[in-house]
Amino acid sequence: MKKNFWGIIITIALIVGLASGIFSPLPALATSPTTSITVTKYDAYGNPGTPVTLSLSDLMGMPIQGDGSTHYYNQSITSVPTNLWDPAETLNLKDKGAVRGTDIKDICEMVGGASAGDQIQVKASDGFGEIFAYDNVYNPSDAQGKMVACWESNGQQVPTFNKGIQLNFFARTTNAAGQHVFGNWDMHETMPPANWHHSDSGGIHYPSCDGLSIKYINEINIYTGGAHEWTLQLRGYDNYDMRQTEFENGLAHQHAVSWTDGGGHVWEGMPLYLLVGWVDDNLQHGVGAFNDDLALAGYSVNVTSSDGTSYVFSSATVARNNTIIVANTMDIQTLSQDEYPLMLVGPGLTGDQMIKKIVKITLAGLPGSASGEKYIGATLFINQVLSITLVDAGAAGINFGAVTPPAEPGDADQTASTPAVAINVGAETNINVDIGIKGITTGALTIGNWEYATSYVGAKTPLTNTYVTVYPDVGSSSSNGFWHWVNVPAGTTGGSSFSCTVFYKAVSTGSGY
């Protein structure tokens, strides 16, 4: 039986005092429909030519793709472990509407076009992008179809078309239902593996070509002879070479944090622990990608420079620590030559810890690694159905705000009738389950300071580091609420933030966690 779990971060900020630097998660960039595209061609040495900006009227004046009535579809994850790629193109299709737009190839021609061996980047205003091979843009197969910058859907143009300008694939083939689908198997057959988009769910690495349907396009870049991308080697449970595009897309997907140093310079990048979570087990990203249990058991994290300089951190130091940052920019600019491509920064790091020119992150001493044991999950499907949904009240996460100790605030969004978090068991579930809870915390507040109850006025119970069953033998079509508080004792140091990650797990009754 598959065991389902979710993790949710809860935070509390005490009254802030003066500090030598400022750390903060970066807010998600405002994303709104774009109405122009700037196209630039780079020479073989990476030098940009003169950019050309095409307005909406310019784009509409070029040959138009789409007839305004034919709908085009992409495919998202199948959610069927035995049918990841779905060659029949029937599962989880995403209707892009009756879209019209301009061929990416025609846009490239406005700056001299591309040639065999070149690569073309399609990039959004929030920084998300993808780099495609010449043939995918200039010689697309029927299964893929033309790559089109769509500025209209169902008769509505940008900005009313609120996902545009959007990349869509005008597949010329159809599925059995007569739908023009660019499916997951089409992505597999027509694009190099570097372009295969995936999304993790339940520990399974599902392909999802819908991830290539980039919204809010405002840039197209042609790289003569191919893009000059750096690669970050991640070594641990598995080996993975992360491309520059993947790193930057992670930042665009709200994984970015910043730190302002004592000199006023703003460093931006990704927390080290998120990169560690990519290779600490078989789950690369998504909720639970960073394995707290393994970090608690202990291993080392070696950050290495291209010149061989390195520093080793303990997994306990790295775990859920947003202030150890793998930065790729300073003051919105690419790092200097003696720091490029990545540098470790953050408040409290010493000089020897701030590794420059990072090329590799290695996890050593992972549980089981000494004996060669691999801990990939195995799932047996025995005609049992377990459907669980986590519902978070109000804002994302459990939020206590800023307090002055002593205090015992509750989640700002919970009420007598609305829990901070509800675990709902779906009607299709055909077994009974036990629902448990545990927590992992960092900072001066111990795990026992973080509390939960099964009602707004119920007795508060301290969290523990191991799972405790709260709702035993639960049946289908049930909602199981958790209300949360934190006990901040007098004398707690001001000017600090404390956090706790709460995990909820549902397992078949009596099977244990």
C-alpha angles and dihedrals in degrees: 000000000000114000117218125207140168133196125208126184120228122192141186126194121204124205106299123234133188119299138176093242140016124233124191141157107248114245117242110272114253107257122198136152115293123222103191140039127213113208123196132180119211123203124232090273094054096256114143123234124214108303121229121210116208117201123211090262089051091052092047090051091060123079106299122227118209131038097236093247107059113090121217125205139202126195127236128193115319094215086213110113092200093052107040097153101031100203089192090065097223105121127087098342117184114217108217090188131234092321131187129186150124126297111250087223091059090050090053090053090064088076099037100287132247133283135210109293094030123113128218124212121206109198136183130219091253091058097258113133149142134221115224133195120253094249094054089059102033104028107026120177120239090252091057100032128193119327104238131190097219118208096168136050127177091349095308119115128202130310089029087046090072099196096053150148081047133168112236132172115230099210112197093201123076136210124237090280091056094251121145099235130176094200137188092260090050088055089050093051101039106036135056115254090254087071097047107115119210138183124200119227126168091350093305122120101224121189115234119180089184085079087072092060093097117199129210096025113190103152138052117181127189116206113200109224091003136303119297099230127169121225129216114210113220114192126184135086084358132008117245132174108209115207122220089247091056092050092049092046089054089056090049088052091066097268092116124116131178138208127196110209126213091270092057096253115143116222119194130190145101130305111258092231092064090058090046088052089058092070107019091093139346094289109086105182143354130061109343095016089128104065107222093185092057092046090052090051088053140240137162130259115210116196111197134194127215088251092056097257111139145167128207120218127186117244088240090060093048098041112118089335109150092182097070099079132188096211126201099177140037118199088353091300131113111264120269121266094264091051103035134153100011137354133189112236140156145123113300097017115132124226094261090051094054096085115192130207092024115198104157141034115192129189113208129187097022110173108275095013095107092062094039091249116157119206103203113151122248122204126202116197110208101168093274119133124209116176117179130172128190114214116195115200116232119327120024111278130008108297127197099169124207120328141176112229137275092053142125106204124180129217107294093229101047121100136175089275100031120062122211088242131012125195107206121198110211126235091242092063109113100186134060118249142200115227116207140178138208137164142215117202139183130197135036096317110087123222089258091065090065110080142187139187137186093235138028092253097029127119111282117237124198116240119246133206092246130058117274120190110240101166111033126195096002119182133211126290093031134132118212116194133207121194116196137207136166124217110219109188126211113273095036107149115259125224092049140109123213128195140192130189113217120203125200119194132186119198134168108278113278096005095108131224 
